[in-house]
Amino acid sequence: MSQSHSTPAPLTGAALLLTGLLLGLANFMVVLDITIANVAVPHIAGGLAVSPSQGTWVITSYSVAEAITVPLSGWLAQRFGAVKVFVFGLVGFGVCSILCGLAPTFGFLVAGRVLQGFCGGPIMPMSQTLLLQIFPKERAPQALGLWSMTTVVGPIAGPILGGMLSDNIGWHWIFFINIPVAFGVAFLAYRSLIHRESPTRRVPVDYVGLGLLVVWVGSLQIMLDKGKELDWFASTTIVVLAIVAAIGFAAFLIWELTSQNPIVNLRIFRHRGFSVGVTTLSLTFGAFFASVVILPLWLQTNMGYTATWAGYAAAFQGVLAVVMSPIVASQVARRDPRALVSFGVFWMAGIAIWRTHFNTGADFTSIIMPQLFLGFAMPFFFIPTQSIALGAVAPEETAAAAGVANFLRVVAGAFATSIMTTAWENDASAKRSELAGALNQPGGALEAMTAQGFTPAQALGQLEHLVQTQAVMLSTNAMYMATAVVFAIAATTIWLAPRPKGAPAPGGGH
């Protein structure tokens, strides 16, 4: 039974400013946690005695868990109310941050990140929904602008903050800093928003669909993360995970297409604009996010960078992104958004090709320049793609379409990260063997170094380090070339979509 409910008036003055900042801060915290761990992976891996590639589970486990809860956000809001879901999400996020920071083992940390992702998933769409409620309708673009700005600034602050905390205090603090923000915003938001709670009603939940979603996504992610360690399909575990993922995915498709109240409304894929838009979104974001994870790993494990300086280098991608976001947003209604997306993604392909010319002698300026110019292209990809995908569906389908788009985007980033980190290590091992076999008179080089005062063991160590460094460099460049190919495919694919006839409804972006 629905509660009787009248829409409260928008806030004004100081109340609007304070509440808007609280909602923006909550969204900023969740987005920050996606990237803050990127530069801390080597610290976490070293502290908990796992390899750097295993350390990336800290990133992928959070992303996958967050993606799984995104389709549930609408149901949770209808069942319990948007304010309560937002507040409980923040409290849970704070509790899980404590668990992550205190994690005694790597398994405990990954479990904590999964729970943190489950709690963080609803915070982003709920913060956007509540912003649109408290702002007057005529100022809705300002509300969405505030929300978008926190989404763009988060990835800039994440690497810097993560690097500084990891180097100077300890990796545990990348989680502990969430605690005052999560609990403080939860308390203040509850006090200022609870009287504006949305009406609730008992909505049936698709438990079978949700269970199948968790099974196939979880099985596929574990398979990708554990594949290299277990020697892929030579392992019974990997074979079983692959079978479970395949059967679970097939069963999920069948169930969701026939269910009266599906957890994920797959029928929206009948719209060509949506299907092409989310395909482009998934391909581009997957390649982009995987390259974002690889960069600080390469800088720290191969180039001698501290986590702080790796964070500085990674953060430059956000500078021009902040500048260009309002400019690109103003052009979406005036120009063909397919052209904007294609331009932006081809630009990203060009940046990836630029990066394939990195060498072990690259200085800080050489590394940050591609990052800086990459930021110029990001709004051309993120903003018009949403317009194409969400503008293609019926107004009543916008919320479902936004949930599916976000789900696919986040899952694509997690899957691509697992695939690329595995391919990066495998390719580096292969190139190390090639280089070792192609060394010209290694004995002469060892003798020359011994003559310079190195002990035989030191000389051999220097030669091995040189070979390993060059092998990782060649592998890194190969990974960037692979992302360039994916970007080029995505930039071409977007033209299969029809030109959007109208913009999505306000709030559709969540």
N, C-alpha and C positions, 0 to 999 in steps of 0.2 A: 504494500500500500504506500503510495507516495505521500510525503508530508505536504501540508499546505505551505506554500512558500511564495513570497513576492521578491522580485529582484531588488536588492538594496541599491541605493544611489551610489554612484562612483565617489571615490574619496577626493578630497581637495587639499591644497596647501601642504602643510608640514606632514600631515598623516599620509598623504599620497606619496610624498618624497621618501619618507622613512620606510613605508611598507614596500614601495617599489625597489628601494635599495636592498631590503632584506631578501626579497624574492630573487633579485639579481645576484646577490651574494651566494644564495643557496645553489643557484644554477652554476655559478662560477666555480664553487667548490667541487661539484660533481664532475664538471668538464676538466678542471685542474687535475683531478685524480686519474684521469685517463692518461695524461702525459707526464705527471710528476714522477712516476716510477720508471720512465724510459731511461733516464740517465743514471738511475740508482741500481739498475739491474746488475752491473758488475760488483757493486758493493754488497747487494743482497746475496748474489751467487757465492761470493767469497765468504761472507759471514755465516751462511748456512750450508756451506760445503756442497754446492751443486755447480754444474757448468753454466756459462752464460746463456746458452740456448735453452736450458731448462729454466733459467731465471726469467725468461720471457713469459713463462706461465703466469707470473704475477700480473702481466698486462692482459694476456688473452683470457684468463679465467674471469677477470673483472668484466671485460668487454662482453663475453658470451652471456654471463649471468645478467648483466644489465640489459642485453638485447632480448633475453627471454621474458623479462618482466615488462618491457615496453608494450607489447600487445595486451597485457593485463591491466594497464593503467586506466583505460576507459571503464572497464568493468569495476575496478576498485573504487573509482570516483563515484559511479552510480550507486554502488552498494553501500559505501561508508561515508561518502562526502569528500570533495576535493581537498578541503582544508585538513581534515583528519588524516587522509592518505599522505599529504605533503608533510605534516608534522611528524607522523609516525615513521615515515621514510627517513626524515632527518635524525630522529632519535636512534633508529636502527643503524643508520650510517655512522653516527658517533660511537655507538657501542662496538660495531665491527671495526672501526678505526683503532679502538683500544686493543681489541683482540689481535689485529694485524701488527701493531707496534710491539706487542708483548710476545709475539710468536716465537716459541722455542725451537721449532723445526720448520723446514720448508713446506712440508705437507700441511702443517697447521696454518701457515701463512696463506697458502693457496686456498684453503677452506675458508679462511677469514675474508679473502678477497672475493670469493664467490658470494658469500653472504652480504658483503659490502655492495657488490654489484646488484644483487636482488633488491636491496634497500634504495640504492641510488637510481635505479631505472625509472621509477615513477616521479622522482623529484623534478627532472627536466620538463616533462609535459605538464605537470601540475603547476610548476612555477610560471610557465607561459600562460596556462589557463587562468590562473589567479591574477596575473598582471592585466590580462584583458578584461577581467571583471572589475578591477579597482580603478582603471583608467576610463575617462569618458570616451564614448565611441569615436568622437572626432579626433581623439588623441591616441587611438589604437596604434597608428604607425610609430609613434614615439615609444609606446610600450614594447612593441616588437623590436624596435631599434635597440632599446636598452637590453632586452633579452639576447639579441643577436650579438651585441657588443661583448657581453660576458662570455658568450660561446667562442668568440674569436680571441679574446684576451687570455682566456684560460690556457690554451696551448702555448702562448708566449711565456706566461709566468711559470708554467709547470716545469719545463727543463731547467730554468734558472734556479727556482726555489728548490727543486729536487737535488740539483747539483750542489748548491751551497749547504743544504742541510746534511747531505750524505758525507761531504768532505769534512765539514767542521764540527758536526755534533754526532751524526750517526744516521743510518738509513731508517731507523725506527721512527725518527721525527717527521718523515714525510707522511706518516699516518697520524701521529700525535697532534700535528697542527690542525687537523680537521675537528678535533674534539670541542674546543671552545666555540668554533663557528657553528657546528652542527647543533649543539645543545642551546647556544645563545639564540640563533635564528629560530629554532623550534619554539622556544619559550616566548619570544617576542612576537613571532608570527601567529602563534595560537591566541595570544591576548588580543591582537589587533584584527584577526580575521575570523575567529570562531563564530561571531554573530552574523557572518556573511556566508555561513556554510551552505553548500548547494543541497537541493533536495535529494533524498535517497530513496531507493526502491529495491526490492528483491529482484535481482536479475540472475537468470540461470547461467551457470558457468560451465564451459565445455571442459570438464575434467579429463575426458579421454584425449581430446585434442591437445590440451596443455601437457599431459603426460607424454604423448607421442612427440611433441615439440622438444621437451627436455631430453627425451631418450635419443632422438636422432642427432640433435645439435651437440649434446654432450658427448655421445659416442664418437662423432666425427672429429670434434675438437681434441679429445683424448688421443684418438688415433694419430692425428697430425702432430700433437705434442710429443707422444711417446715413440713415434715411428722410428726415428734415427737410433734412439737408445736401444730399441728391441729388434733392430735389423729388419724393419718393415715386414713384408709378407712372409718372411722366414719364421716369424713369430706367430704362434697360435693366438695369442692375445690380440694382435693387430688384425688378424683375419677375422676373428669373432667380432671385434669392434666394427670392422668394415661391413660385415653382414648385418649386424644390428642396425647400423646407421642407414644402410640401403633399404632394409625392410621397414624400419621405422619411418623413413622419409616417404616411401610408397604408401604405407598405411596412413600417415599424416595427410597426404594429398587426398586420398580417397575419402577419409573421414571428414576433413574440413570442407570438401566440395559437396558433401551430402548432408552435413549437420545443419539443423535449423538455427542454432546459435553458435556459429564457429568462433573459436578463440582468435583465429586469423582469417579474415574474410578474403579468401583467394579469388572470389568471383570478380574482384576489381581488376584482375589481370586481363579481363575481356577488353579493357580500354587500351588501345595500342599506345597512346601517349604515355600512359602510366607504365606499361610494361617496358617500353624503350627507355623511359626516364630512369626507372629504378635499376635497369641493367647498366646504363651508363654510370649512374651513381655508385653502384656496387663495384664495378670494374675500376673506376677512377679512385674511389676512396680506399679500396683494398690495396692498390699499388702505392698510393700516396702514404697510407698509414704504415705499411710495411717498410717503406724507405725511411720514414720518420724514426722507426725503431732501430733500423740498421745503422744510421749515421752515428749516434752516440756510442753504440757498441763498438763500431770500427775506430772511432776517435780514442776511446779509452783502452781497448785491448791491443791496438796496433800502432797508434800515433802518440802514445804517452800523455794524452790529455787527462786532466782530473775531471771528476764529474761536474764540477763547477764550470770549467771552461767548455766542456762538451755541451753543457746547458746553455751557455752564452751563444755558442755556435748554432745550436738547434733553434734557439728562440728568434733568430733574425727573420725566420719565415713569417712571423706574425706582424712585422712592422708595416709593410706595405699593405698587408691584408686589412688592417684596421683603417688605413687611409682610403683604400679603394672600395670598401664595403658600401658606404652610403652612395658613392658615385655609381657603382654597378646597379644597386637597388633602384636608383632613379631612372636607369636606362631600360629595365626589364619591360616596362609597359610601352616603351617607345620603339623598341627594336625587336627583331625576331630573336627570342631567347635561345633558339637552337644555334644561331650564329655566335651568340655570346658564349655558350657552353663549349662549342667546337673550338673557338678561338682560345679560350682559357685552357682547355685540356691539351690542345696541340702545343700551347706555350709550355705546359708542364712537361710534355714529351721532350721539347727542346732543352729544358733545364736538366732533365734526366740524361740526355745525350751529352750535355756540357759536363755533367758529373763523371761521365765515363772516362774523362781525360785526367782525373785525379791521379797523382803519384805520391810516393812516400815523402817527397820533398815539399809537399804543399804546405804553405803557411796559412795562418789564421784567416787572412784576407781572402785568399783563394778559396777557402772552404765556406766562408760566410756569404760570398757574393751570389752563388747560385741559390742559397737559402733566402737571401733578400729578395731576389727577383722572382722566386717561386711564390712568395707572398702576394705579389702583384696579380698572379693568375687565380689564386684560390677563390676570391669572391665571384669571378666569372664562372666558376664551376659550381660552387655551393648554392648561390642564390637562384640563378635561372633554372637549374635542374629541378628544384622544388616547384617552381612555377609550372614547368612542363608536366611533371608527374602529377601534381595535385590539381592542376588546372584541367586535366583530362577526365577526372571522375565527376560523378554527380555530387551536388552539395552535401547530401546526406551521407555520402561515402567518404567525405574528406578526412574525418577522424580516423577511420579504419585504414585509409590509404596512407596517412601520415605514420601510423603505427607500423604498418608493413614496410614502408620505405626506411624508417629508422632501424627496424629490426634487421633488414637486409644490409644496410650500411654498416652497422656495428659488427654483425657476424662476418661480413666480407673482410673487414679490417682485422678481426681476430684470426680468421682462417689464413688470410694472406700473410700475416706476420709469422705464423707457424711454418707455412710452406717456405717463405723466403729465408728465415733463419736457418732452417734445415738445409736448404739448397746452398746457402752461403757457406756453411761449414763443410758440406760435402765437396763443393767446388774448390774451396781452399785446400782441402786435403789432396784432391786430384792434381791441382796445379803445383802443390808442393812436391809431389812425386815427379811430375814432369820437369820442374826446375832442377831438382836434385839430380835427375838423370842427365840433364843437359849442361851441368856445370863443366866449364872448360878448365881442366887441370886443377881439381880441388886440392890435390896434394901440394901443388906449387903455392896456392893461396895460403894454405895452412903453414907452410914453411916460411913464407914472407911475413905472416903475422907473428910467428914464433921468433923470427929474427928481430922483430920490433919490440920484443920483451914479453909477449903473451906466453903463458904456459900452454902446452898442447891442449889441455882441457878448455882453457879460455878461448883459444883460437877456434876450436871446434864449435864451441857455444856461439861465438860471434858469427861463424859461417851459417850455422843452423838458424840463428835469429834472422839473418839477412834473407835466407831462403823463405822462411815462414812469413816474414813481413811482406815480401814481394808477392807471395802466393795469396795472402789475404787481400792485398791491394788489387790484384788481378780479379779475384773473386768478387770483391766489392763493386768494381767497375762493371763486371758481367751482370750483377744484380740490377744495377741502374739501367743497363741496356734493356734488360727484361721489362723493367717498369716503363721504359720509353715505348716499347712495343705495345704494352697493354694500354697506355695512355692514347696512342695513335688509333688503336681499335675502338676505344671508347669515344674519342672525338669524332670518328666517322659514324659510329652506330647511332648517335643522337639524331642524325638526319633522317632516320627511319620513322621518327615521331612526326605526327601532324603538327602544324603550327598551332599553339594554344589559342583558343577562342576567348578565354576569360581567365582572370586571376583566381587563385584558390581563395576560399573563404578565410577571413581573419582567424588566426589561431591554427590554421591547418598545418603550419610548419612543425608542430610537435609530433 
